[in-house]
């Protein structure tokens, strides 16, 4: 729910793929954006398409009101059409109620803490979630408009001072979430054990067609180990609440005014340590081996300067963070299995998915030993 080089997990949208992408979907996207901006009274604005897919993302520039990010959410067709009140946590398939809940928290987070986050704007009718239609067509989307958070991505150039600030930001965000009373009727995605391992996970049905018995045993062990560790952590206040869900370098921006975090599109209910695990994994993947440990230490000092970890959690932090890494990996396994089961997946995407799936049991064994 923001701009700035957003990371998106786009679901397939066959209706948006005519043979000529410039004359078809892009033109359609521009018309949808123009209709959406009218909902917010932005008639003098220009919208540049940043990402095309199940979610359309635009950078919006208004000479009178500044810069924004506009996101237009599609809905799946056919049998997968969600009920208006349903809660779906699959890639970008969510109800207006979930979008509204996410935007309300994002708005309250910025208002209550002063943190630089993408501030949601309301439509002229006072709604956080717009309903976009184009007259004379069947096109419809839900919209969210947020203020653009200015800044640059530093990546490997992050200094110790930068990392301290990122840690402090995340600690402040979690502190706010811990005391947040969501409005009655709110619904959020849940990033808990059921997300990768629940009965509905494709791993337990499609995975058995792809993996050997020994490999499936590895996934069963990962599920048991994750459950044990989460039971140790508990799920009460101080442990479980609203999280960003994707704290990575690409979602942290720096400017002369300070630091901002963007891309709250997957925010929902989860373990606070999930956010810490995601950032540590990002450090490990991005920084040289000789540096990532000290970078993680700086981030953690910034975090605990605001929000000290419980003594037991701190003492066993590594084993907890490994479990959240395993949960993310298995969630991606489920997504790749979904891609392989689809007749519309392109050969190159199918090959990448197959490679990822083949490597995952070994990845899990190495980390859960």
ABEGO torsion letter per residue (X at the ends): XBBGGBBBBBBBBAAABBABAAABAAAAAAAAAAAAAAAAGBAABBBBBABBEABBBBBBBBAAAEBBBBBBBBBBBEAABBBAABBBABBGBBBAAAAAAAAAAAAAAAAAAGBBBBBBBBBAAGBABBBBBBBGBABBBBBBBBBBBBEBBAEAABBAAAAAAAAAAAAAAAAAAAABBBBBGBBBBBBBAAAAABAABAAAAAAAAABBAAAAAAAAAAAAAAAAAAAAAEABBGABBBBAGBBBAAABBBBAAEBBBBGAAABBBBBAAAAAAAAAAAAAAABBAAAAAAAAAAAAAAAAAABBBBAAAAAAAAAAAAAAAAAAAAAAAAAAAAAAABAABBAAAAAAAAAAAAAAAAAAAAAAX
